[in-house]
Amino acid sequence: MRRILVTAVSGNIGYGILKILKSKDHVLFGCDVNEIAAGMDLAEEFWQCRYAVDEGYIEELLEKCRTYGITHLIPVNEREIERIGRERNRFEKINVKVVIQAQEVLDICLDKYATACFLSEHGFDVPFTYTDKGKNDILKNVSKENGKYILKPRKSNGSKDIVLLTSQEDIPDRIDSDCVLQEYIESAEEYTVGVFRYEETVNVIAFLRQLKDGYSSQVELTAENEIIQIAKRAVQAFDLEGYLNIQMRKKNGKYYIFEINPRISGTVRFRHMLGYTDVLWWLDLLDGITVGSWKSAYKRAVGVRELNEKFLILE
């Protein structure tokens, strides 16, 4: 029986993963930087953990894995993934299997500028992306006439700290030197694409999505062949094993990749409901269990994120 630890269970991804795993024969554990977390009642044991950047974070996590006999660890947010990725051998030494991408993939995809450069070099359409070298010159010319730009941290951080620039007034007084400036692809068509590879099996699922407060509030399944082919090309470029999320926008007949998340992504429950069970596939992959091919059973499906309330009884 798997004893699985999921991190960041107050967020929609960690909470969604717990809800998926709860229906299976697993023993679940959860942690979060918040004392009260949405997913804490789904875990056999829950604890408030340190931030991934804090001293002692890895040591605390290792100790919890030993104490509770954790067999699989699913880190959820980018800071945790970055830290745990570089220390994965320490978890492997105590027989904990980590659901995480290869270090070579993380080194590229956790860095937005490195991602843009890699994709461009491999022939994908990407928005113009600038670091310090060209950023300041572009900032001087930001205006409604010259187009819009996105200012965001170079290191992946979900949808946090992203600023849309349409005029000089939008430019913050202080800009972190680690930020990148990226051309804003203005389009009503934004897609979030999941791709999972196991040996020769490549499973792709794509949604046209509507965003609200950084989340996919509504998604519609699409079988657009060009999107699927782009995803399969990305698998080859990264020599992928496991799951990857690709975000793109369509403009003038081209699909521009503006983000790649080397982790389980926010539409995880939507995917699972359609039989695209990437969380379970990744666990199976680590356990040497064959992952089969996936094909949608539906021609059209629209997913809507609903609100829900509950009490967490603490005493």
PyMOL commands that set and color helices and strands:
alter all, ss='L'
color gray80, all
select helices_A, chain A and resi 12-22+40-42+57-68+78-86+88-92+103-109+112-121+132-139+168-170+225-238+268-273+278-286
alter helices_A, ss='H'
color red, helices_A
select strands_A, chain A and resi 3-6+27-32+45-48+72-74+97-98+129-130+149-153+163-165+179-183+190-198+201-212+215-222+242-251+254-261+302-304
alter strands_A, ss='S'
color yellow, strands_A
deselect
rebuild
show_as cartoon
